[in-house]
Amino acid sequence: MEGEMVNDTLGPLRQFPFFSRLSTKALKKISRIVEEVALPKGTVIVEQGTVGYEFLLIEDGAVRVEKDGEVVNRLFSNDFFGEIAMIGMKPHSATVVAETDVKLLVVGRWHFEHLLEMTPGLWKEFATVLCGYVRSQ
């Protein structure tokens, strides 16, 4: 996944549920390790069957989620993906393709683990959001 680098991630971080209640100090820590990437429409962002090393948050745009070539979901601004494959070091269960030009916030696995250790309250926020996601499936 190659894209144009973008700056100023502190504001966009607040739009995601698990970051919204964190302190400005915590958000500044997070903003230093988040890579903001712009990708054009049609880009395959993750491919089903490949191991996930990144957690991706959609800052702007729309993506489609395909399982075995069939569209099973669409995700939009403030949604995220890749977390389950990244945490479990398992293959992605679906392919994700940019339906529009998209801006993503990308956190690599090592940075994500470090972030959870260094940011009080983040693990709880993340677990709460993931539980809600699992219940909705």
Stockholm file with secondary structure:
# STOCKHOLM 1.0

chainA/1-137         MEGEMVNDTLGPLRQFPFFSRLSTKALKKISRIVEEVALPKGTVIVEQGTVGYEFLLIEDGAVRVEKDGEVVNRLFSNDFFGEIAMIGMKPHSATVVAETDVKLLVVGRWHFEHLLEMTPGLWKEFATVLCGYVRSQ
#=GR chainA/1-137 SS CCCEEECCCHHHHTTSHHHHTSCHHHHHHHHHHCEEEEECTTCEEECTTSBCCEEEEEEESEEEEEETTEEEEEEETTCEESHHHHHHTCBCSSEEEESSCEEEEEEEHHHHHHHHHHSTTHHHHHHHHHHHHHHHC
#=GC SS_cons         CCCEEECCCHHHHTTSHHHHTSCHHHHHHHHHHCEEEEECTTCEEECTTSBCCEEEEEEESEEEEEETTEEEEEEETTCEESHHHHHHTCBCSSEEEESSCEEEEEEEHHHHHHHHHHSTTHHHHHHHHHHHHHHHC
//
